[in-house]
Structures are given as structure tokens and as C-alpha cells.
Amino acid sequence: KKRRGATAKTVHKVDTRVIIQKISRNRKKAVTIVVGMDTVPDVKLKDVSKAFSKRFAGSSSVKDAAGGKKEIILQGDHQDEAAAFIVDKFKVPGDAVFLDMDGDFVPFA
């Protein structure tokens, strides 16, 4: 059933917050994890993953994270470049993108 009336037209404002962290996989390999892209309006995670794959020439996938959220996993250490790419291509404000530097969340902007 479709919703009707004034309440159906209200847009639910979601607090956009994207966190990018780097995790070392084994000795020299690294993995970049992007959490929170599902809070960005009008963006599909599969399309974001595909754009990351093309831009960084490596594998990228969407996985389920703890708490029912979804995360995008990129092969390689692309923390700063991924943040700049998200701000440029997906029009996310720079102050909504955070880099996880050794447990501290540093705003990208």
C-alpha cells in the first residue's frame, strides 16, 4: 500500500557520516573499508563499489557489517584518495567524511 497525505511527503533526513579506515591484511597488504555510504541519499552501494573498482584498479565489494549496516571493502591502501573521490563524485560534504587514523576520527575537510 502506498502512503498518502502530508506524512508521506515528509523526507526523513538522515545524518550522513562516512568513515574510512585502513586495516592491514597480512604483512604488506592492506584493505580500505568505507562505512556509512548507505546514509548518503540517492546512492546505491553497488554503484559506489563499481566506481571504486574502476578508479583504483582493484577489487571492491559490498559486505554486511555488524549492526545491520553495509560496508565497502577496497583492496589496497586508498584512504586519502577514497575520501577525495567520495567528496568529488558523490557530492558528500567534506566535514561528513572521517578518516580513522589509529583509532582517532579525523575530519577529511
N, C-alpha and C positions, 0 to 999 in steps of 0.2 A: 504494500500500500504506500502511495506517495504521501508525503506530509504536505499539509496545506496551511495557509494562514500566515500570520506575522512571525510566528516562531520558526516556521520552515525557512523563511528568508534570512534569518539571522545567521551570520557567518561566525563559526566558532574560531576565535583567534587562538592559535597555538604558539606557545613560546618556542621560537626557533633557537636551537642550540646545537651546534655541530662540534664534536670533539674528535681530534685526530691524534692517534697515538702510534708509536713505533714499538714493536716487540721483536726481539731477536729470536730467530727460529732455531738455528744451530750455529756453530762457531761464527761464521761470517755472514750468514744470510739473515735478512730482516724482512718483516712483514709490517705494512702500514694498515691500520684499522681505522675506518671512518664510522663513527657512531652518531646518530641523530639526524641523518639526511631524511628520515621519514617525517620529521617535523617541518620540513620545508614544503610550503604549499605548491601544488601543481607540478610535482616532480615524482617520477617513478624510479624506484631504486634500480630496476633492471636497466633502464636507460642511462642512469648515472654510472653504473658498473661498466656498461659498454663504452661510455665516453672515457672513463678512466683507462680501460684496456687500450683504446686507440691512442690516447695521449701519452701514456707512459710505457707503451710497448711491452706489457707484461700481463700476466693473468690477473683477473679481478672477478670476485664473486660476491653474491649476497648470501649471508648466513643468518640464522636466528641466534640472537644473543640472549643473555639472561634477562628475565623480566618481561618477556614477550616482545622485546624490541628487535630490530634488524640492524645488522652492521655490514659494511662493505669491506672486504679484505683485498688488499693490493699486494702483489709480490714486489718486494724491494723497499728501500728507504726513500719514500717520496713525501715526507711530512710537510715540508715547506711548500713544495711545488703543488701538492694536492690542495693545500689551503688556498693558494693563489688561484688555482684552477676553479675551485668551488666559488670563490668570490666573483671571478670574471664571468664564467659561463652560466652559473645557476642563479646569479643575482642575489646571493646571500650576503647580508651586511657583514663587514669585516669584524665588527665587535661581537657577532654571534658565533664566530669560528674561534675555537680554542685549541691550542697545541698542548699536548701532555708532555711536559719536559721533566722527567724524573719525578713524577707524582704531582708536580705543580701545573695548574692550568693557566697558561699564558695566552691572553687575547692576541689574535693574529694582527689586528689593525694597529 
